[in-house]
Amino acid sequence: MSEANGERLHIRLHVYDTDMPVTVPREDEEFYRKCAKLITDIVNSYSAVFKGKKSDKEILYMALIDIALRYEKESMRHDAMPFNDILGKLTLEIEEALK
């Protein structure tokens, strides 16, 4: 199977305390591996503080919330809608001035 046909790889990811087989698009392999490492690092951080005080499930949820919060903050930084609105207004003003 070629790249153009969407070649997929069978890889093993280590996520926190679990090894998991996954099939991923070849071009996304590095992203999957980085994501697995990020999850592992964040869960390890929360486990270091809360192990024995919180259940494993709660620790995993804390890590999920942490990752989701990072994702939402990053999404807001890259939100182009305000810029598109301003550009639209400026375009209208320029067109009005040129008439």
Buried (B, 14 or more C-beta within 10 A) or exposed (E): EEEEEEEBEEBEBEBBEEEEEBEBEBEEBEEBBEBBEBBBEBBBBBBEEBEEEBEEEEBBEBBEEBBEEEEEEEEEEEEEEEEEEEEEEEEEEEEEEEE
